[in-house]
């Protein structure tokens, strides 16, 4: 059903952004303190955007915001389902996300706006689960392409000791093999806990890093796999042998950052800041994307039925303007959003992946992350 036909029927679209708030220790920098409206702020901006289009078509959009601790997640999520909410953007870790997606079942569209675990797009995929958050595989491939484009093929991989760090390290190993880099040495930085912002905390890590990185085999670049944010920010300027740092510090792969102004993003940034009083974070953008994806599908199909929306979102007809220089689309083999990755140095976009020269028979964007033959996902077949 086309755009003109969609105006024939008024629709009331009820969605939710569901966030699990996990206990965390203070971040290394106060600049990284998590805002109370994380994700919800992006949803508020999406509601404004959706209302602008919806008013011409008789479509209204209502988004509920739910934030709960882990032990209350199932009950709160179950209430959304019992209330008939069939579009839910979730900010949760992988295991919780999978459990919630299974609770939701095929009659609900669940959008993952946080978890980067590659397994969610691979053997642990779910047919009702779409991903606006980039995977570890996508982000590590984005870094790998840049390193190879710069002719930095010899990597010194430093990873943390937590499970998320290990998963990210594996993604970089896979990226190295995929693009022809050599990991000349690996070392694990153990997370011993404690505050990282106290004098004793950061001084201790600063003193550890030079000795920890001493006598490494000759390398072109340091790749940091620190999903837990324990040590990576201290690597630049504290390495025994000075080298560029990529990954979890130095040049980082992100879906969006506050300085991104290309491709019309300035108006997005200004509107977000006027609405929220703060700078955007990737989680906000990923939540915004989730709700905008649904609105675009509602607009183009003139339907509020989950099966119609899901079919359109995964079809070749779907595309969405997302301030990335090209329309973003979804992979129909695992529900992952295709989008460029910004390589951010903390102040500017230093580069954007996919890099020039990395081609793909379908789209250069599919050179990042799990391609169809690489994914073990069967839920979308």
Secondary structure, DSSP 4 states (H G I P E B T S, - for coil): --HHHHTTS-EEEEEEEEEE----PPPSSGGGPPPTTTTHHHHHHHHHHHHHHHHHHTEEEEEEEEEE-GGGHHHHHHHHHHTT--EEEEE--HHHHHHHHHHH-TTSEEEESS---GGGGTTT--TTEEE-SPPHHHHHHHHHHHHHHTT--EEEEEEESSHHHHHHHHHHHHHHHHHT-EEEEEEEE----S-SSSHHHHHHHHHHHHHHTTTPPP-SEEEEE-TT-SSGGGTTTT-SS--EEEESSSBEEES--TT--GGGHHHHHHHHHHHHSS---HHHHHHHHHHHHHHHHHHHH----HHHHHHHHTSTT--B--SSSS-BEE-TTT-BEE--EEEE-SSSEEEEESPTT---SS-GGGGSS--GGG----TT-
